[in-house]
């Protein structure tokens, strides 16, 4: 566009920003992108991708035990974090290179430095130079936050886990959301002694009650010491050599700290609200995330920022300043990588494709990578009860593979059905590979499938998922 250095300047090289940049360039725009950290953002570098690889790595301990039940002679083995960690870092380097090649092949100019907004159409780079753009897209994502409490700096956050040079022998995880529960399962599977505190009545608040109850039960069965209704009352640094890895009864505060102690990831002594006291090799805060909106100059040019730091946007991702848009976690709408990508594509089509495209945030499937996994789409039973007369079809059982190995782990298949329209309002699955299942079930739910549509579908036998099409009588109505 005449008079500007670029048609579009994207601030943030995560999945959403990169997709918006590439699609806009393919539509004929002259595009630049600035990223102050590593290309790929939270998902690729410090989120979904490394976390899922850790899920895979942590699952083999249970698989080896199961193999013995199936007649395999499996020698004793142990997990070697350094060996895995080296390969993990190499894979993230490879993926970052892929992202850079995609931008280069699309003709996007990349600035490897921080960028801030200094005017409705002006961007200032960290080196002091300025560039102009007809449109600015903010795609800076979010970051994990520590709670506002004394000595909170001693705790790790999720970003730090991927940089550990060695695993702690014991860890306290504070939080009950999906990040806390996923890392609890991951670290327990890698041989770490895991304790988890959550101040609420049950983990995974906002998800289906029946499903999260089963997940909590399965987590405890895997050896995770899960305490709900519990929080930290007091914490301080502890001396590493004084940590008791047994019952914790001898744990004391480290009043004779060694040089270098007191940094994030150091041993900590914790007094809980339930009165217990214990020292741990490390503590992980998984208590929330916040948008990366501070210090970008947005408010100074008229962009509205919400109470939690989110950039306020409309259904087309436009801010109060016509030339500035925002997508992804910085808007705090639906904080999922595929959503940020969809928002980026919708932005490009709206601004450069001549096709006004609102973002569809309805009926988004998602997965929680606990062990077993949790896949969900649509309404929870509790949400559906508020506005619908419903039928609930649900079954919890030991699947064939687990039952043969004499495992007590149970799975859950659950459908929430509108009693009048017969439409399936929600589907919830707790089972191995639930994420794979919910992707497919999500298509049916998004299309408006009825319970009878599910019933008309022939079962694939023997599978866990066949239960979704064989439940004939409702478990309960409301």
C-alpha positions in Angstrom: 0.0 0.0 0.0 1.4 3.3 -1.1 3.2 5.5 1.5 4.1 2.7 3.9 7.1 0.4 4.2 4.9 -2.6 4.6 1.2 -3.5 4.0 1.4 -5.6 7.2 3.7 -5.8 10.2 3.2 -8.7 12.5 4.5 -8.5 16.1 5.1 -12.1 17.3 6.4 -15.2 15.6 4.2 -17.9 17.1 1.8 -20.1 15.2 -0.9 -17.5 14.8 1.4 -14.7 13.8 3.3 -16.8 11.3 0.1 -18.1 9.7 -1.3 -14.6 9.4 2.0 -13.4 7.8 2.2 -16.2 5.3 -1.4 -16.1 4.2 -1.3 -12.3 3.9 1.8 -12.5 1.8 0.2 -15.2 -0.4 -2.7 -12.7 -0.9 -0.3 -10.2 -2.3 0.6 -8.1 0.8 4.1 -6.9 1.6 4.7 -8.4 5.0 7.3 -8.1 7.8 7.4 -9.9 11.1 9.3 -9.3 14.3 10.1 -11.9 17.0 12.2 -11.1 20.1 12.6 -14.7 21.1 12.6 -18.0 19.1 10.5 -18.4 16.0 7.5 -20.7 16.7 6.3 -19.1 19.9 4.8 -20.9 22.9 3.4 -23.9 21.1 6.5 -25.0 19.2 9.2 -23.9 21.7 7.8 -24.0 25.2 4.3 -25.5 25.0 2.3 -28.0 22.9 5.1 -29.6 21.0 7.8 -30.2 23.7 5.0 -31.1 26.1 3.5 -33.7 23.9 7.0 -35.2 23.3 7.4 -35.4 27.1 4.0 -37.1 27.3 5.2 -39.7 24.8 8.5 -40.2 26.8 6.7 -40.5 30.1 4.2 -43.1 28.9 6.7 -45.9 28.3 7.1 -46.8 32.0 3.4 -47.9 32.1 3.8 -49.5 28.6 6.7 -51.6 29.8 4.7 -52.9 32.8 1.8 -53.7 30.5 4.1 -55.5 28.1 5.1 -57.9 30.9 1.4 -58.8 31.4 1.2 -59.6 27.7 4.1 -62.1 27.9 7.1 -60.0 27.0 10.3 -60.4 28.9 11.2 -56.8 29.7 14.4 -56.0 31.6 14.4 -53.4 34.3 14.9 -49.9 32.9 15.1 -46.3 33.9 14.4 -43.0 32.2 17.4 -40.9 31.3 16.4 -37.3 31.1 19.7 -35.9 29.6 19.4 -38.3 26.7 15.8 -37.4 26.0 16.5 -33.7 26.6 19.3 -33.5 24.0 16.9 -35.0 21.4 14.1 -32.7 22.5 16.3 -29.6 22.0 17.4 -30.8 18.6 13.8 -31.3 17.5 12.8 -27.8 18.6 15.8 -26.4 16.7 14.6 -28.3 13.6 11.0 -27.0 13.9 12.2 -23.4 14.4 14.1 -23.8 11.2 11.0 -25.0 9.5 9.1 -21.9 10.6 11.9 -19.7 9.3 11.9 -21.4 5.9 8.1 -21.1 5.6 8.4 -17.3 6.2 11.3 -17.0 3.8 9.5 -18.9 1.1 6.5 -16.7 1.5 8.5 -13.6 1.1 8.1 -12.3 4.6 10.8 -10.0 6.0 11.9 -11.1 9.5 13.3 -8.9 12.2 14.9 -10.9 15.1 14.3 -8.3 17.7 11.6 -6.8 19.9 9.1 -4.5 18.3 6.7 -2.0 19.9 3.9 0.1 18.5 4.8 3.8 18.4 1.9 5.0 16.3 -1.2 3.8 14.6 1.0 2.9 11.6 4.5 2.9 13.1 6.6 0.3 14.7 9.8 0.9 16.6 12.4 -1.9 16.7 14.8 -2.6 19.5 17.7 -1.2 17.5 16.0 2.2 17.5 14.9 2.1 13.9 11.3 2.6 12.9 9.2 1.2 10.0 5.7 2.0 8.9 2.8 -0.3 8.0 -0.7 0.1 6.8 -1.8 -2.6 9.2 -0.2 -3.9 12.4 -1.1 -7.3 13.8 -0.3 -8.0 17.5 0.3 -11.8 18.0 2.5 -11.8 21.1 0.8 -14.6 23.0 0.9 -15.1 26.7 3.2 -16.1 29.5 2.9 -18.2 32.8 2.6 -16.2 36.0 3.6 -16.8 39.6 1.1 -16.1 42.3 1.5 -12.9 44.4 3.0 -14.4 47.5 6.2 -14.2 49.4 9.1 -16.2 47.9 7.1 -17.1 44.8 10.3 -16.5 42.7 11.6 -19.8 44.1 9.1 -21.7 42.1 9.4 -22.8 38.4 6.8 -22.0 35.8 6.0 -24.2 32.8 8.5 -22.5 30.5 11.3 -23.6 32.9 10.5 -27.3 32.7 11.9 -27.6 29.2 15.2 -26.2 30.2 16.0 -28.4 33.3 19.4 -30.0 33.0 18.3 -32.7 35.4 15.0 -33.9 36.8 14.3 -33.3 40.5 13.7 -36.3 42.7 10.6 -34.7 44.1 8.4 -31.8 43.1 5.3 -30.0 44.3 3.0 -28.8 41.6 0.7 -26.0 42.5 -2.5 -25.6 40.4 -5.3 -27.7 39.1 -5.7 -26.7 35.5 -4.7 -28.7 32.4 -1.0 -27.5 32.5 -0.7 -28.6 36.2 -2.3 -32.0 35.6 -0.4 -32.7 32.4 3.0 -32.0 34.0 2.0 -34.0 37.1 1.4 -37.1 34.9 4.5 -36.4 32.8 6.9 -36.1 35.7 5.4 -39.0 37.6 5.8 -41.1 34.5 9.5 -40.1 34.3 10.1 -41.3 37.9 9.7 -38.0 39.8 7.8 -38.1 43.1 4.9 -35.7 42.5 2.7 -33.9 44.9 0.0 -31.6 43.7 -1.9 -28.9 45.5 -5.1 -27.3 44.2 -7.1 -24.9 46.3 -10.4 -25.7 44.6 -12.7 -28.7 45.3 -11.7 -30.6 42.2 -9.0 -30.3 39.5 -9.8 -29.1 35.9 -12.4 -26.5 36.8 -14.7 -25.8 33.9 -14.5 -29.2 32.4 -17.2 -31.9 32.9 -17.5 -32.9 36.5 -17.7 -36.7 35.9 -14.7 -36.7 33.6 -12.5 -34.6 35.9 -13.4 -36.8 38.8 -12.2 -39.9 36.9 -9.0 -38.2 35.9 -8.3 -37.3 39.5 -8.9 -40.9 40.5 -6.6 -42.2 37.8 -3.9 -39.7 38.7 -3.9 -40.9 42.3 -3.7 -44.5 41.1 -0.6 -43.6 39.2 1.1 -42.4 42.4 0.5 -38.7 42.2 -0.2 -37.3 45.7 -3.1 -35.0 44.8 -4.5 -32.7 47.5 -7.6 -30.6 46.6 -8.8 -27.8 48.9 -5.1 -27.2 49.6 -2.7 -24.3 49.0 0.6 -23.0 50.1 0.5 -21.1 53.4 4.3 -20.4 53.6 7.4 -21.3 51.5 11.1 -20.6 51.7 14.3 -22.0 50.3 15.6 -25.3 51.7 19.0 -26.9 51.9 19.2 -29.6 49.3 21.0 -32.1 51.5 18.4 -31.8 54.2 15.5 -32.9 52.1 13.9 -36.2 53.2 12.7 -38.2 50.2 10.7 -40.5 52.4 7.7 -39.3 54.4 8.9 -35.8 54.6 8.6 -35.7 58.4 12.1 -34.5 58.9 11.8 -31.6 56.4 13.0 -28.3 57.8 13.7 -24.8 56.5 17.1 -24.2 55.1 18.5 -21.7 57.5 22.1 -22.5 56.4 21.7 -22.1 52.7 24.6 -22.9 50.3 25.9 -20.3 47.8 23.6 -20.0 44.8 20.5 -21.4 46.5 17.3 -19.4 46.5 16.9 -19.2 42.7 13.9 -20.6 40.7 14.0 -24.4 40.8 16.0 -24.6 44.0 14.8 -26.9 46.9 11.9 -25.4 48.8 10.3 -25.9 52.2 6.5 -25.6 52.1 3.9 -25.3 54.8 0.4 -26.2 53.4 -3.0 -24.8 54.4 -3.8 -28.3 55.6 -1.1 -28.0 58.2 1.5 -30.4 56.6 5.1 -29.4 56.2 7.5 -30.8 53.6 10.6 -30.0 51.6 10.8 -30.7 47.9 13.6 -30.6 45.4 11.6 -28.2 43.2 8.2 -26.5 43.0 6.2 -25.7 39.9 3.6 -23.0 39.8 0.9 -23.8 37.2 -1.5 -21.2 38.4 -2.4 -19.3 35.3 -1.1 -17.3 32.3 -1.4 -13.7 31.3 -1.4 -11.9 27.9 1.9 -10.4 26.6 0.5 -6.9 26.2 2.7 -4.9 28.6 5.3 -2.5 27.2 4.1 -2.7 23.6 2.8 0.9 23.4 -0.7 -0.2 22.7 -2.6 1.9 25.2 -0.6 4.9 24.2 -2.0 4.8 20.7 -5.6 4.1 21.8 -5.8 0.3 21.9 -8.1 -0.9 24.7 -6.6 -3.3 27.2 -8.8 -5.4 29.5 -8.5 -5.9 33.2 -6.3 -9.0 32.8 -4.1 -7.5 30.2 -6.0 -8.8 27.2 -6.1 -6.8 24.0 -9.8 -6.0 23.4 -11.0 -7.0 19.8 -14.2 -7.5 17.9 -15.3 -10.6 16.0 -12.9 -9.7 13.2 -9.9 -9.3 15.6 -9.9 -5.5 15.2 -9.0 -3.2 18.1 -10.3 0.3 18.8 -7.6 1.6 16.4 -8.6 0.7 12.8 -5.1 -0.1 11.6 -4.3 -2.4 14.5 -5.6 -6.0 15.0 -4.7 -8.7 17.5 -5.0 -12.5 17.5 -4.2 -15.5 19.7 -3.5 -15.6 23.4 -2.8 -11.9 23.8 -6.6 -11.4 23.3 -7.4 -14.1 25.9 -10.4 -15.4 23.9 -9.8 -19.2 23.4 -6.2 -19.8 24.2 -5.4 -22.7 21.9 -2.9 -22.9 19.1 -5.4 -24.0 16.4 -7.6 -21.1 17.4 -4.8 -18.6 17.0 -4.1 -20.1 13.6 -7.8 -19.8 12.6 -7.8 -16.2 13.8 -4.7 -15.5 11.8 -6.3 -16.9 8.6 -9.6 -15.0 9.2 -7.6 -11.8 9.7 -5.7 -12.2 6.4 -8.9 -13.0 4.5 -10.7 -10.0 6.0 -8.0 -7.4 5.5 -6.2 -8.6 2.4 -8.6 -11.1 0.8 -11.7 -9.0 0.5 -13.7 -11.5 2.4 -14.9 -10.3 5.8 -14.4 -13.5 7.9 -15.4 -13.5 11.6 -13.7 -16.0 13.8 -15.9 -19.0 14.8 -15.2 -19.9 18.5 -18.2 -22.3 18.8 -17.8 -26.0 19.5 -14.0 -26.2 19.5 -12.6 -29.7 20.4 -9.7 -29.8 22.8 -7.6 -32.3 24.7 -5.9 -32.5 28.0 -2.9 -34.7 27.8 -3.1 -36.3 31.2 -2.6 -40.1 31.3 -5.1 -41.3 30.2 -6.0 -38.3 28.0 -9.2 -36.3 28.1 -10.9 -35.2 24.9 -13.9 -32.8 25.0 -16.1 -30.8 22.7 -19.3 -28.9 23.4 -21.2 -28.5 26.6 -20.5 -30.1 29.9 -23.4 -31.8 31.7 -23.5 -29.0 34.2 -23.6 -26.3 31.5 -26.3 -28.2 29.5 -28.5 -28.5 32.5 -28.8 -24.7 32.8 -30.7 -24.2 29.5 -31.7 -27.6 28.2 -33.7 -30.7 29.1 -31.1 -33.3 28.6 -30.4 -37.0 28.4 -26.9 -38.2 29.6 -25.5 -41.3 28.0 -22.4 -42.4 29.9 -20.3 -45.5 30.6 -17.1 -46.0 32.5 -15.3 -49.3 32.1 -12.0 -51.0 32.0 -11.0 -51.4 28.3 -9.9 -54.8 27.0 -6.2 -53.9 26.9 -6.1 -52.7 30.5 -8.3 -55.4 31.8 -6.2 -58.2 30.4 -3.1 -56.6 32.1 -5.1 -56.4 35.3 -4.9 -52.7 35.4 -7.6 -50.9 37.4 -7.5 -47.8 35.1 -10.9 -47.0 33.8 -12.1 -45.0 30.8 -15.1 -42.8 30.2 -17.4 -42.3 27.2 -20.1 -39.6 27.6 -22.7 -37.9 25.4 -24.9 -35.0 26.4 -28.1 -35.0 24.4 -30.8 -32.3 24.1 -34.0 -34.2 24.9 -36.1 -32.2 22.5 -34.0 -31.7 19.4 -31.9 -34.9 20.0 -28.8 -33.0 19.1 -25.6 -34.1 20.8 -24.6 -31.0 22.8 -21.3 -32.4 24.2 -19.0 -35.3 24.0 -16.4 -36.2 26.7 -13.9 -39.0 26.5 -11.3 -40.0 29.1 -9.1 -42.7 27.6 -5.8 -43.4 25.9 -5.6 -41.5 22.7 -8.8 -39.5 23.6 -7.3 -36.5 21.7 -7.4 -38.5 18.5 -11.0 -39.7 19.2 -12.4 -36.2 20.0 -11.0 -34.7 16.8 -13.3 -37.1 14.8 -16.2 -36.8 17.2 -15.9 -33.1 17.1 -16.8 -33.1 13.4 -20.1 -34.8 14.1 -20.9 -32.5 17.0 -20.0 -29.4 15.0 -22.3 -30.6 12.2 -25.2 -30.9 14.6 -25.4 -34.7 14.7 -28.3 -36.2 16.7 -28.1 -39.1 19.1 -29.9 -41.1 16.4 -27.1 -40.3 13.9 -24.6 -41.8 16.4 -26.9 -44.8 16.9 -27.1 -45.4 13.1 -23.4 -45.6 12.9 -22.1 -49.2 13.0 -19.6 -49.9 15.8 -16.0 -50.7 15.1 -15.3 -53.8 17.3 -13.4 -54.3 19.5 -12.6 -50.7 20.3 -13.1 -48.3 23.2 -14.8 -45.8 21.0 -17.5 -48.1 19.9 -19.2 -47.2 23.2 -20.1 -43.8 21.6 -22.5 -45.5 19.2 -23.8 -48.4 21.3 -25.2 -46.6 24.4 -28.9 -47.0 23.9 -30.5 -46.0 27.2 -29.7 -42.8 29.0 -27.9 -43.0 32.3 -29.9 -40.1 33.7 -32.1 -37.2 32.6 -32.4 -33.7 33.8 
